[in-house]
Amino acid sequence: MPQLLPEPSPLSAGPDRQGRFGLFGGKYVPETLNYALEELDAAYESAVADPEFNSRLSELLRDLVGRPSPLYFAERLTAQAGGAQIWLKREDLNHTGAHKINNTLGQALLTHRMGKTRVIAETGAGQHGVASATACARLGLPCVVYMGAEDVRRQQPNVRAMRFLGTEVRPVETGSRTLRDAVNEAMRDWMASVKDTHYILGSAVGPHPFPKIVRDFQSVIGRESIEQSQARFGRLPDLVIACVGGGSNAAGMFYPFVQSTDVPLIGVEAGGRGGQPGDHAAPLTFGQPGILHGSLSFVLQDDDGQTSDVHSASAGLDYPGVGPEHSFWKDTGRIHYTQCTDDEALAAVLNLARSEGILCALESAHAVHEAVEQARHRRPDEIILICLSGRGDKDAAEVQRLLGME
Ligand SMILES: *Cc1c(COP(=O)(O)O)cnc(C)c1O
């Protein structure tokens, strides 16, 4: 069984006791939640030291999720790019279609461990909602998912799936009626229900200890990638790329590589329609340090510090904040962050579909686009590894609409 926690190193030792990654992170929450967060931190630390917890989680990841996910050589995409080899870490093949299930199973097990009997979650595109609903069905926990009313309308297949799985979906009618409003509503519920309820946060964001816990549960992606790279290439890749929304698939992919400083890492944010406020969802590129949803990190905000509107064709990247550890990695220069526009991502979806027979999520296509750009300028013996975070069935209708392929 693989170990749950990677070895710490100076660049990956965070967070400290206050939940800080350098300047970033922390725990900016009302008193009521502080106790629950301390309880969660203690439960998590004891769980990772418990071989039974580890083997329970590993078993679920193997038999329910289908891990390890394959490492795949994108041969025709590589030939097309005409440079370095492009390899995909196939998180799209996981049960429920994305990396999110790695985290929800871990947190659902923690819910049991804390003796809590109810789960709440937020969701944007519905991927985290479906993954939470799945984990809760498997572990016999009642689950309520908050989802912006606008997203409920746009993501009907996922809403139906959650309801089939026995989860109650609560549409949120406040604000922009999207992901950030759903997070606000979930936090409000948690304030009132914290005694018996665990909040399964879906990305490496939020107050300490969530960024650490989500990163660690997702680090199975990077750990497997290292093992598989050693087995297939006898060494590590020359470049690793992942898309960044809240930053959980990227943190999971990058974290085990962070101490290998000769491996460059690139995170790709949502460039949307361009660089004007409201046209993108790229806080590491255009944001300023600020507090959103309980932690200090780069946030898209106006001159008065109000959180800005965001846009991305991919619902999973459409969030004005980002996990605090990414802000730290950006600040230290260990990881380079760039962007990919809606149009580039759309083209990359089609490109991957037609060259490899793989219909990937619009989110993941941001990483595919960057990989192809990088491959062009590199030698054929170089290896680029992408985290292909999810499959694209959910986006097929939207891609068709945006490309005018009626
Ligand atoms: C949710 C989602 C993302 C973005 O979330 P991160 O926390 O940044 O990983 C990316 N890809 C897919 C397929 C998703 O479902």
The ligand as a MOL file (V3000), in Angstrom:
LIG
                    3D

  0  0  0     0  0            999 V3000
M  V30 BEGIN CTAB
M  V30 COUNTS 15 15 0 0 0
M  V30 BEGIN ATOM
M  V30 1 C -13.2380 20.6370 -10.6160 0
M  V30 2 C -12.3750 20.3390 -11.7700 0
M  V30 3 C -11.1880 21.0670 -12.0210 0
M  V30 4 C -10.7750 22.2780 -11.2270 0
M  V30 5 O -10.5880 22.0730 -9.8710 0
M  V30 6 P -9.1550 21.9810 -9.2140 0
M  V30 7 O -9.4640 22.0020 -7.7640 0
M  V30 8 O -8.3780 23.1790 -9.6680 0
M  V30 9 O -8.5350 20.7230 -9.6550 0
M  V30 10 C -10.3740 20.6660 -13.0620 0
M  V30 11 N -10.7020 19.6300 -13.8560 0
M  V30 12 C -11.8450 18.9250 -13.6650 0
M  V30 13 C -12.1400 17.7900 -14.5800 0
M  V30 14 C -12.7120 19.2420 -12.6210 0
M  V30 15 O -13.8230 18.5310 -12.4410 0
M  V30 END ATOM
M  V30 BEGIN BOND
M  V30 1 1 1 2
M  V30 2 1 2 3
M  V30 3 2 2 14
M  V30 4 1 3 4
M  V30 5 2 3 10
M  V30 6 1 4 5
M  V30 7 1 5 6
M  V30 8 2 6 7
M  V30 9 1 6 8
M  V30 10 1 6 9
M  V30 11 1 10 11
M  V30 12 2 11 12
M  V30 13 1 12 13
M  V30 14 1 12 14
M  V30 15 1 14 15
M  V30 END BOND
M  V30 END CTAB
M  END
